[in-house]
Amino acid sequence: MTIWRICQRDVDTATVAEDVHTAARRMESRCVGTLVVLDEHEHPIGIVTDRDIALRVVGQGRNPEETSVGDIMTRSPKTLSESAPISGALNAMHAEGVRRLPVVEDAGRLVGMVTLDDVVTQLAEELRHVATGIEESSPRTLAETAK
């Protein structure tokens, strides 16, 4: 199964020139903790999180209305191809030490976001199907249905 099947397609974004105050208000109104920063071609060039705002703006006493998203974002985020397998997402998240990754199409444009929660939920569903199959084919179940 590919990332495209489980990724969230409604992704909140920002630009490098946007001030942090505006970005934080968008996070609050949309109930998200991450914005993907895009260039003019919709390629992910950075990520800004609520933690970035807390540590790099508030923690350093910076004015959020005078600080741009580009000043505090994490640059050049790892991205995943929409055709990448789920195992690729887990490996990339582990290697990068992150819980979410932007998903891009072949030309590099943002098409979604995949989170660790998305992956774990999908894997749990697959394990549920495996468990059901095992239970249905167990000797005890087969003996009970033969009666």
C-alpha positions as CSV (number, residue, x, y, z in Angstrom):
1,M,0.0,0.0,0.0
2,T,1.3,3.5,-0.9
3,I,1.4,6.7,1.1
4,W,-1.1,8.2,-1.3
5,R,-3.9,6.0,0.1
6,I,-3.4,7.1,3.7
7,C,-2.1,10.7,3.6
8,Q,-4.1,13.7,4.5
9,R,-4.7,15.8,1.4
10,D,-5.9,19.0,3.2
11,V,-2.6,20.5,4.2
12,D,-2.2,23.9,5.9
13,T,0.6,25.9,4.3
14,A,2.5,29.1,4.7
15,T,5.0,31.3,2.8
16,V,8.5,32.3,3.9
17,A,7.5,36.0,4.0
18,E,4.4,35.5,6.2
19,D,4.8,36.8,9.8
20,V,4.7,34.2,12.6
21,H,1.7,35.9,14.3
22,T,-0.4,35.2,11.2
23,A,0.9,31.7,10.9
24,A,0.1,31.0,14.6
25,R,-3.4,32.3,14.2
26,R,-3.9,30.0,11.3
27,M,-2.7,27.1,13.3
28,E,-5.1,28.0,16.1
29,S,-8.1,28.4,13.8
30,R,-7.4,25.2,11.9
31,C,-6.4,23.2,15.0
32,V,-3.1,22.1,13.6
33,G,0.4,22.2,14.9
34,T,2.3,22.3,11.6
35,L,2.4,24.4,8.5
36,V,4.3,23.3,5.4
37,V,6.1,26.3,3.8
38,L,5.9,26.3,0.1
39,D,7.8,28.2,-2.7
40,E,6.0,29.8,-5.6
41,H,5.8,26.4,-7.4
42,E,4.1,24.7,-4.4
43,H,7.3,22.7,-3.5
44,P,7.8,22.2,0.2
45,I,10.9,24.2,1.3
46,G,10.3,24.2,5.0
47,I,8.1,23.3,8.0
48,V,7.1,25.4,10.9
49,T,5.6,23.9,14.0
50,D,3.9,25.2,17.1
51,R,7.1,24.1,18.9
52,D,9.2,26.2,16.6
53,I,7.1,29.2,17.5
54,A,7.4,28.5,21.2
55,L,11.2,28.0,21.2
56,R,12.4,30.2,18.4
57,V,10.1,33.1,18.9
58,V,8.5,33.2,22.3
59,G,11.5,31.6,24.0
60,Q,13.9,34.0,22.4
61,G,11.8,37.1,23.1
62,R,11.2,37.8,19.4
63,N,8.2,39.8,18.2
64,P,6.0,37.4,16.2
65,E,4.6,40.2,14.1
66,E,8.2,41.2,13.0
67,T,9.5,37.6,12.6
68,S,8.9,35.8,9.4
69,V,8.1,32.1,9.0
70,G,11.2,31.9,6.9
71,D,13.3,33.0,9.9
72,I,12.2,30.1,12.1
73,M,11.2,27.3,9.8
74,T,13.1,24.0,9.5
75,R,14.5,24.2,6.0
76,S,14.6,21.5,3.3
77,P,12.2,19.0,5.0
78,K,12.4,15.4,4.0
79,T,9.5,14.6,1.7
80,L,7.9,11.3,0.5
81,S,6.7,10.4,-2.9
82,E,3.0,9.7,-3.1
83,S,4.0,6.3,-4.4
84,A,6.2,5.4,-1.5
85,P,5.3,2.4,0.5
86,I,4.1,2.8,4.1
87,S,7.3,1.1,5.3
88,G,9.2,4.0,3.6
89,A,7.3,6.5,5.7
90,L,8.1,4.7,8.9
91,N,11.8,4.5,7.9
92,A,12.0,8.1,6.9
93,M,10.2,9.3,10.1
94,H,12.6,7.3,12.2
95,A,15.7,8.5,10.4
96,E,14.6,12.1,10.5
97,G,13.2,12.0,14.1
98,V,9.8,13.4,13.0
99,R,6.2,12.4,13.3
100,R,5.0,13.9,10.0
101,L,6.3,14.3,6.5
102,P,5.0,16.2,3.4
103,V,3.9,14.0,0.5
104,V,4.8,15.2,-3.0
105,E,3.9,14.2,-6.6
106,D,6.5,13.4,-9.2
107,A,7.2,17.1,-10.0
108,G,7.8,17.8,-6.3
109,R,4.5,19.7,-5.6
110,L,2.9,19.2,-2.3
111,V,-0.1,16.8,-2.4
112,G,-0.5,15.7,1.2
113,M,0.9,15.1,4.6
114,V,1.4,11.7,6.3
115,T,1.7,11.4,10.0
116,L,2.8,8.7,12.3
117,D,-0.8,8.4,13.5
118,D,-1.9,7.8,9.9
119,V,0.6,5.0,9.6
120,V,-0.1,3.4,12.9
121,T,-3.9,3.5,12.3
122,Q,-3.4,1.8,8.9
123,L,-1.1,-0.9,10.3
124,A,-3.6,-1.5,13.2
125,E,-6.4,-2.0,10.6
126,E,-4.2,-4.5,8.7
127,L,-3.3,-6.4,11.8
128,R,-7.0,-6.6,12.7
129,H,-7.7,-8.2,9.4
130,V,-4.9,-10.7,9.9
131,A,-6.1,-11.5,13.4
132,T,-9.6,-12.1,12.1
133,G,-8.3,-14.5,9.4
134,I,-6.2,-16.4,12.0
135,E,-9.2,-16.7,14.3
136,E,-11.5,-17.9,11.6
137,S,-9.0,-20.5,10.5
138,S,-8.0,-21.7,13.9
139,P,-8.7,-25.4,14.7
140,R,-11.0,-24.4,17.6
141,T,-13.1,-22.2,15.3
142,L,-13.2,-24.7,12.5
143,A,-14.2,-27.4,15.0
144,E,-17.0,-25.3,16.4
145,T,-18.4,-24.4,12.9
146,A,-18.3,-28.1,11.9
147,K,-20.8,-29.0,14.7
